Amino acid sequence: MEPTSTIRVAQPGRPQAGPARKVSGASWALADQCIVSGSNFVTIYLFARCLQPSVFGELVLGYTALLLLTGLQGALVTQPHNVLAAALAPRAYRRFTGAMAVAQLALCVALSAALGAASVAMRALALPAAAGVLSGLAAAAAPWFGQEFVRRVLYTRGESRSVALNDLLTYGLQLAGTLTLLVRWPEHATPQAGLLVLGISSAAGVALGLWQLRGHAQLRGIGWRSCVGVWREAWGFGKWLTAQNALSWLGSQGHVWLVGILLGPGPVGLYRAATHFAHLLNPLRQAAFSYLPSRGSVAYEAGGAPALARWVRRTAIVLLAALLPPGLLLIAFSGDVLRLAYGAQYSGPRMALILAAATAAQCITFWKFPFDIGLLALRATKQIFLVNLVPVPLLLVVGTALVYYLGIVGAPLSALAISAALLVATRAAYRQMLAAGAARAAPIEA
């Protein structure tokens, strides 16, 4: 296989996207994330209303473990594809995608087998609750990751309308399955059953995705040598992202596990139910996460560090303007939102404070996202990893102390402090790497 660095600049036969096409792509990306986030939001909300806090807490712990594994998949497979394949010529792109599809299949098999073995071990240790969650994860992992691979590959080429159609099927079935489980068979609404709903609905998305990706991947004739070359390039890009995504998960989801360890699954259910409405911001956040990384990479390839700096600056202004109105409203009326959603079950000043602090933390995390994209475009994955070391001591020291002394109120306060520290560190790392990139390019331009 040709070195991708020699063919990444030009894309013969592929017209440049004009402003109308860019607006259309971004609109479909936002519509897609409304589908995904809306379905996930309603699904978790229904489980929170219908399950006991302890059972809901066990489901949340399983779900956050699935998010951790999805982050690892993103670092090893989908984020390298989004960035490294975004500007490849068609033939090289199909080879790259085919090789990454093989890697994705191997990852799915390995993770499902490991989760199944862990479930058997937990059952042997007489821990049936943990065994049930792990068996649900083992069944859901492969289709969940497969559907995520489909959608991220489609986003690499900006095919956000196809992604929206796939997610409409997948997440529509997820919502329908959740309603069926809770209404028709409430006695079987266990954490394991909830995870199975996610897996079955994702399998439908994989089936559709095999047809949608028919022109994206070339498997015939690429050979193991070509595959190994692609995997080596992806690993070089993603090795730091793997650790970074684990650390990022620790900063964003580690509080759930911290509450579970210190206080038990019941408080996990209370905490997750209260903070759930902070995820009303997710359609905008996830649309940006899916659509923008490859656009930032293309901007850097086209114009170097100056073009990337302009792109990041414009993107930060647009995202902040879109984020502030809903974020401020949710913070100001957090108590009213919880009373309207749950009645007396999850209401009160303490729960309102949890939601307000969690929303503020979400806003700060979203605000730093353009700088994350800038670091990705600059291939500064090691710097991303180093920045994401920041949450570890803060969670272990500040987070543990706040949760221990303040209970579940301490968790969102810790998340708020971690988000602010990450914003400062990420922006500083981006500016440093951008200046280094501009300095390297200066002699060439001269």
C-alpha positions as CSV (number, residue, x, y, z in Angstrom):
1,M,0.0,0.0,0.0
2,E,1.2,3.5,-0.8
3,P,2.2,5.6,2.2
4,T,-0.8,7.7,2.9
5,S,1.3,10.8,3.4
6,T,2.0,10.9,-0.3
7,I,-1.7,10.9,-1.4
8,R,-3.5,12.8,1.3
9,V,-3.5,16.3,-0.2
10,A,-5.3,15.7,-3.5
11,Q,-8.5,13.9,-4.1
12,P,-8.8,13.4,-7.9
13,G,-12.4,13.4,-9.1
14,R,-13.9,14.5,-5.8
15,P,-15.3,18.0,-6.0
16,Q,-14.7,20.4,-3.1
17,A,-17.8,20.9,-1.0
18,G,-19.3,24.3,-1.4
19,P,-21.0,26.4,1.3
20,A,-24.5,25.0,0.6
21,R,-23.2,21.4,0.8
22,K,-21.4,22.2,4.1
23,V,-24.6,23.7,5.6
24,S,-26.6,20.7,4.4
25,G,-24.0,18.2,5.9
26,A,-24.0,20.1,9.2
27,S,-27.8,20.2,9.3
28,W,-28.0,16.4,8.8
29,A,-25.4,15.9,11.4
30,L,-27.4,17.9,13.9
31,A,-30.6,16.1,12.9
32,D,-28.8,12.8,13.4
33,Q,-27.6,13.7,16.8
34,C,-31.1,14.8,17.8
35,I,-32.2,11.3,16.9
36,V,-29.4,9.6,18.8
37,S,-29.4,11.9,21.9
38,G,-33.2,12.1,21.9
39,S,-33.6,8.4,21.9
40,N,-30.9,7.8,24.5
41,F,-32.3,10.6,26.6
42,V,-35.9,9.1,26.6
43,T,-34.5,5.6,27.1
44,I,-32.5,6.5,30.2
45,Y,-35.4,8.6,31.5
46,L,-37.9,5.8,31.2
47,F,-35.6,3.4,33.0
48,A,-35.0,6.0,35.7
49,R,-38.8,6.4,36.2
50,C,-39.7,2.8,36.1
51,L,-36.8,1.1,37.9
52,Q,-35.9,1.2,41.6
53,P,-32.8,3.4,42.1
54,S,-30.6,0.4,43.0
55,V,-31.6,-1.5,39.8
56,F,-31.3,1.6,37.7
57,G,-27.8,2.2,39.3
58,E,-26.6,-1.2,38.2
59,L,-27.8,-0.5,34.7
60,V,-26.0,2.9,34.7
61,L,-22.8,1.2,35.8
62,G,-23.1,-1.2,32.9
63,Y,-23.9,1.5,30.5
64,T,-20.9,3.6,31.6
65,A,-18.7,0.6,31.1
66,L,-20.0,0.4,27.5
67,L,-19.1,4.0,27.0
68,L,-15.6,3.3,28.2
69,L,-15.2,0.5,25.7
70,T,-16.7,2.7,23.0
71,G,-14.0,5.3,23.8
72,L,-11.3,2.7,23.3
73,Q,-12.8,1.7,20.0
74,G,-12.8,5.4,19.0
75,A,-9.2,5.8,19.8
76,L,-8.1,2.6,18.0
77,V,-10.4,2.5,15.0
78,T,-12.9,5.3,14.3
79,Q,-10.9,8.4,15.3
80,P,-7.9,7.3,13.2
81,H,-10.3,6.7,10.3
82,N,-11.9,10.1,10.7
83,V,-8.6,12.0,10.7
84,L,-6.2,9.9,8.6
85,A,-8.7,8.9,5.9
86,A,-10.6,12.2,5.6
87,A,-8.5,13.5,2.7
88,L,-7.4,10.3,1.1
89,A,-7.9,9.7,-2.7
90,P,-10.7,7.3,-3.4
91,R,-8.7,4.2,-4.0
92,A,-6.5,4.6,-1.0
93,Y,-9.5,5.5,1.1
94,R,-11.2,2.2,0.2
95,R,-8.1,0.2,1.1
96,F,-7.7,2.1,4.4
97,T,-11.4,1.5,5.3
98,G,-11.2,-2.2,4.4
99,A,-8.2,-2.7,6.6
100,M,-9.9,-0.8,9.5
101,A,-13.1,-2.9,9.0
102,V,-11.0,-6.1,9.6
103,A,-9.5,-4.5,12.7
104,Q,-13.0,-3.6,13.9
105,L,-14.2,-7.1,13.5
106,A,-11.3,-8.5,15.5
107,L,-11.8,-6.0,18.3
108,C,-15.5,-6.9,18.5
109,V,-14.8,-10.6,18.9
110,A,-12.1,-10.0,21.5
111,L,-14.1,-7.7,23.6
112,S,-17.2,-9.9,23.6
113,A,-15.2,-12.9,24.5
114,A,-13.5,-11.1,27.4
115,L,-16.8,-9.8,28.7
116,G,-18.3,-13.3,28.5
117,A,-15.4,-14.8,30.4
118,A,-15.7,-12.1,33.1
119,S,-19.4,-12.9,33.5
120,V,-18.6,-16.6,34.0
121,A,-16.0,-15.6,36.6
122,M,-18.4,-13.3,38.5
123,R,-21.0,-16.1,38.6
124,A,-18.4,-18.5,40.0
125,L,-17.7,-16.0,42.7
126,A,-21.4,-15.8,43.6
127,L,-21.9,-12.3,42.3
128,P,-25.0,-12.7,40.2
129,A,-25.7,-9.0,39.8
130,A,-22.3,-8.3,38.3
131,A,-22.5,-11.5,36.2
132,G,-25.8,-10.4,34.8
133,V,-24.5,-7.0,33.8
134,L,-21.4,-8.5,32.2
135,S,-23.4,-11.0,30.2
136,G,-25.6,-8.2,28.9
137,L,-22.5,-6.3,27.9
138,A,-21.0,-9.3,26.2
139,A,-24.2,-9.7,24.1
140,A,-24.5,-6.0,23.3
141,A,-20.9,-5.1,22.7
142,A,-20.3,-6.4,19.2
143,P,-23.4,-5.0,17.5
144,W,-23.0,-1.7,19.4
145,F,-19.5,-1.3,18.2
146,G,-20.3,-2.4,14.7
147,Q,-23.0,0.2,14.4
148,E,-20.7,2.9,15.8
149,F,-18.1,1.9,13.2
150,V,-20.6,2.3,10.4
151,R,-21.7,5.8,11.4
152,R,-18.2,7.1,12.0
153,V,-16.9,5.8,8.7
154,L,-19.9,7.6,6.9
155,Y,-19.0,10.8,8.8
156,T,-15.4,10.6,7.5
157,R,-16.8,11.4,4.0
158,G,-19.4,13.8,5.3
159,E,-22.3,11.5,4.5
160,S,-24.4,12.7,7.5
161,R,-27.7,12.0,5.8
162,S,-26.9,8.3,5.5
163,V,-25.8,8.3,9.2
164,A,-29.1,9.9,10.2
165,L,-31.1,7.2,8.3
166,N,-29.0,4.4,10.0
167,D,-29.5,6.0,13.4
168,L,-33.2,6.5,12.8
169,L,-33.6,2.7,12.4
170,T,-31.2,1.8,15.2
171,Y,-32.4,4.2,17.9
172,G,-36.0,4.0,16.9
173,L,-35.8,0.3,17.6
174,Q,-34.0,1.0,20.8
175,L,-36.8,3.2,22.0
176,A,-39.5,0.8,20.9
177,G,-37.7,-2.1,22.6
178,T,-37.4,-0.1,25.8
179,L,-41.1,0.8,25.9
180,T,-42.0,-2.9,25.1
181,L,-39.8,-4.1,27.9
182,L,-41.1,-1.7,30.5
183,V,-44.7,-1.8,29.6
184,R,-45.3,-5.4,28.5
185,W,-42.7,-7.3,30.7
186,P,-41.8,-5.0,33.6
187,E,-41.0,-8.0,35.8
188,H,-38.1,-8.8,33.4
189,A,-36.7,-5.2,33.3
190,T,-33.3,-6.0,34.6
191,P,-30.0,-4.3,33.8
192,Q,-29.1,-7.3,31.6
193,A,-32.4,-6.9,29.6
194,G,-31.8,-3.2,29.2
195,L,-28.3,-3.9,27.7
196,L,-29.8,-6.5,25.4
197,V,-32.2,-3.9,24.0
198,L,-29.2,-1.8,23.0
199,G,-27.5,-4.8,21.3
200,I,-30.5,-6.0,19.3
201,S,-31.3,-2.5,18.0
202,S,-27.7,-1.9,17.1
203,A,-27.7,-5.2,15.1
204,A,-30.3,-3.7,12.8
205,G,-28.1,-0.7,12.2
206,V,-25.2,-3.0,11.4
207,A,-27.3,-4.8,8.8
208,L,-28.2,-1.5,7.1
209,G,-24.7,-0.3,7.4
210,L,-23.3,-3.2,5.4
211,W,-25.2,-1.9,2.5
212,Q,-24.4,1.7,3.1
213,L,-20.6,1.0,3.2
214,R,-20.6,-1.0,0.0
215,G,-18.6,1.7,-1.8
216,H,-16.4,2.7,1.1
217,A,-14.3,-0.5,1.8
218,Q,-12.2,-2.7,-0.4
219,L,-11.4,-6.1,1.1
220,R,-10.5,-8.1,-2.0
221,G,-6.8,-7.9,-2.9
222,I,-5.5,-5.6,-0.2
223,G,-3.4,-8.4,1.5
224,W,-2.1,-8.7,5.0
225,R,0.9,-6.5,4.3
226,S,-1.4,-3.6,3.4
227,C,-3.6,-4.2,6.4
228,V,-0.6,-4.2,8.7
229,G,0.6,-1.0,7.2
230,V,-2.7,0.7,7.8
231,W,-2.9,-0.7,11.4
232,R,0.6,0.5,12.1
233,E,-0.4,4.0,11.0
234,A,-3.6,3.9,12.9
235,W,-1.8,2.7,16.0
236,G,0.8,5.4,15.7
237,F,-2.0,7.9,15.7
238,G,-4.3,6.3,18.2
239,K,-2.0,4.8,20.9
240,W,-2.0,8.0,22.9
241,L,-5.7,8.5,22.2
242,T,-6.4,5.1,23.7
243,A,-5.0,6.2,27.0
244,Q,-6.4,9.6,26.6
245,N,-10.0,8.3,26.0
246,A,-9.7,6.1,29.1
247,L,-8.6,9.2,31.1
248,S,-11.4,11.3,29.5
249,W,-13.9,8.6,30.5
250,L,-12.5,8.7,34.0
251,G,-13.1,12.5,34.1
252,S,-16.6,12.4,32.7
253,Q,-17.9,9.0,34.0
254,G,-15.6,8.3,36.8
255,H,-17.8,10.1,39.3
256,V,-20.5,7.5,38.7
257,W,-18.1,4.7,39.7
258,L,-16.8,6.8,42.6
259,V,-20.4,7.2,43.9
260,G,-20.9,3.5,43.4
261,I,-17.8,2.5,45.3
262,L,-18.3,5.0,48.2
263,L,-22.1,5.1,48.5
264,G,-23.5,2.1,46.6
265,P,-25.7,1.5,43.5
266,G,-28.8,3.2,45.0
267,P,-27.1,6.7,45.1
268,V,-25.7,6.0,41.6
269,G,-29.3,5.8,40.4
270,L,-30.2,9.0,42.2
271,Y,-27.1,10.8,40.8
272,R,-27.7,9.7,37.3
273,A,-31.4,10.5,37.3
274,A,-30.6,14.1,38.6
275,T,-27.9,14.7,36.1
276,H,-29.7,13.1,33.2
277,F,-31.2,16.4,32.0
278,A,-27.8,17.9,31.5
279,H,-27.7,15.6,28.5
280,L,-30.3,17.8,26.8
281,L,-27.2,19.6,25.4
282,N,-26.0,16.4,23.8
283,P,-27.5,16.7,20.3
284,L,-25.4,19.8,19.7
285,R,-22.4,18.4,21.4
286,Q,-22.5,15.0,19.7
287,A,-23.2,16.5,16.3
288,A,-20.0,18.5,16.7
289,F,-18.1,15.5,17.9
290,S,-19.2,13.4,14.9
291,Y,-19.0,16.0,12.1
292,L,-16.2,18.4,13.0
293,P,-13.0,16.3,13.5
294,S,-12.6,15.4,9.8
295,R,-13.4,19.0,8.8
296,G,-10.6,20.3,11.1
297,S,-8.2,17.8,9.5
298,V,-9.1,18.9,6.0
299,A,-8.7,22.6,7.0
300,Y,-5.2,21.8,8.3
301,E,-4.2,19.8,5.2
302,A,-5.5,22.6,2.9
303,G,-3.9,25.6,4.6
304,G,-1.6,24.5,7.4
305,A,-1.5,26.1,10.9
306,P,-2.9,29.5,9.9
307,A,-6.0,27.9,8.2
308,L,-6.5,25.6,11.2
309,A,-6.3,28.6,13.6
310,R,-9.0,30.4,11.7
311,W,-11.2,27.3,11.6
312,V,-10.8,26.7,15.3
313,R,-11.5,30.3,16.2
314,R,-14.7,30.4,14.0
315,T,-15.9,27.1,15.3
316,A,-15.4,28.0,18.9
317,I,-17.5,31.2,18.5
318,V,-20.3,29.4,16.7
319,L,-20.4,26.5,19.2
320,L,-20.4,28.9,22.2
321,A,-23.2,31.0,20.8
322,A,-25.3,27.8,20.2
323,L,-24.5,26.4,23.7
324,L,-25.1,29.3,26.0
325,P,-28.9,29.9,25.7
326,P,-30.0,26.3,26.5
327,G,-27.3,25.8,29.1
328,L,-28.2,29.0,31.1
329,L,-31.9,28.1,31.0
330,L,-31.2,24.6,32.3
331,I,-29.1,26.0,35.1
332,A,-31.6,28.6,36.1
333,F,-34.6,26.3,36.1
334,S,-33.0,23.0,37.2
335,G,-35.4,22.5,40.1
336,D,-38.5,23.1,38.0
337,V,-37.2,20.6,35.3
338,L,-36.7,17.8,37.9
339,R,-40.1,18.4,39.5
340,L,-41.8,18.3,36.1
341,A,-40.0,15.2,35.0
342,Y,-40.0,13.1,38.1
343,G,-42.5,14.6,40.6
344,A,-41.3,14.1,44.1
345,Q,-39.1,11.1,43.4
346,Y,-36.0,13.1,42.5
347,S,-36.9,16.6,43.5
348,G,-35.5,19.0,46.1
349,P,-32.8,21.6,46.5
350,R,-30.0,19.1,46.6
351,M,-31.0,17.4,43.4
352,A,-31.5,20.8,41.7
353,L,-27.9,21.8,42.7
354,I,-26.6,18.5,41.2
355,L,-28.3,19.2,37.9
356,A,-27.2,22.8,37.8
357,A,-23.5,21.9,38.5
358,A,-23.6,19.0,36.0
359,T,-24.9,21.3,33.3
360,A,-22.2,23.9,33.9
361,A,-19.6,21.1,33.7
362,Q,-21.1,20.0,30.4
363,C,-21.0,23.5,29.0
364,I,-17.3,23.9,29.9
365,T,-16.4,20.5,28.4
366,F,-18.2,21.4,25.2
367,W,-16.5,24.8,25.0
368,K,-13.0,23.2,24.9
369,F,-14.0,20.8,22.1
370,P,-12.6,23.0,19.2
371,F,-9.2,23.0,20.9
372,D,-9.4,19.2,21.1
373,I,-10.1,19.1,17.4
374,G,-7.2,21.4,16.7
375,L,-4.8,19.1,18.6
376,L,-6.2,16.1,16.6
377,A,-5.6,17.9,13.3
378,L,-2.1,18.7,14.4
379,R,-1.6,15.0,15.1
380,A,-0.7,16.0,18.7
381,T,-2.2,12.9,20.3
382,K,0.5,12.7,22.9
383,Q,-0.3,16.2,24.1
384,I,-4.0,15.2,24.3
385,F,-3.0,12.3,26.5
386,L,-0.9,14.5,28.7
387,V,-3.7,17.0,29.1
388,N,-6.1,14.3,30.1
389,L,-3.8,13.2,32.9
390,V,-5.3,16.3,34.7
391,P,-8.6,14.6,35.8
392,V,-6.8,11.7,37.5
393,P,-5.4,13.4,40.6
394,L,-8.4,15.7,40.8
395,L,-10.9,12.8,40.7
396,L,-8.9,10.7,43.2
397,V,-8.2,13.6,45.6
398,V,-10.8,16.3,45.2
399,G,-13.6,14.0,43.9
400,T,-13.1,11.4,46.6
401,A,-13.1,14.1,49.4
402,L,-16.2,15.9,48.0
403,V,-18.2,12.7,47.6
404,Y,-17.1,11.4,51.0
405,Y,-18.1,14.6,52.9
406,L,-21.0,15.9,50.7
407,G,-22.5,12.7,49.3
408,I,-23.7,12.7,45.8
409,V,-23.7,16.6,45.7
410,G,-19.9,16.4,45.7
411,A,-19.8,14.5,42.4
412,P,-21.0,17.3,40.1
413,L,-19.0,19.8,42.0
414,S,-15.9,17.7,41.3
415,A,-16.9,17.4,37.7
416,L,-17.2,21.1,37.4
417,A,-13.6,21.6,38.8
418,I,-12.2,19.0,36.5
419,S,-13.9,20.5,33.4
420,A,-12.5,23.9,34.1
421,A,-9.0,22.6,34.6
422,L,-9.2,20.6,31.4
423,L,-10.3,23.7,29.4
424,V,-7.3,25.7,30.6
425,A,-4.9,22.8,30.0
426,T,-6.3,21.9,26.5
427,R,-6.3,25.5,25.3
428,A,-2.7,26.0,26.4
429,A,-1.5,22.8,24.7
430,Y,-3.3,23.7,21.5
431,R,-1.8,27.1,21.3
432,Q,1.7,25.7,22.0
433,M,1.4,23.0,19.3
434,L,-0.1,25.5,16.8
435,A,2.8,27.8,17.3
436,A,5.2,24.9,16.8
437,G,3.4,23.9,13.6
438,A,3.5,27.5,12.3
439,A,7.2,27.7,13.1
440,R,8.0,24.4,11.2
441,A,6.0,25.6,8.1
442,A,7.6,29.1,8.0
443,P,10.9,28.1,6.2
444,I,8.9,26.1,3.6
445,E,6.6,29.0,2.9
446,A,9.5,31.4,2.7
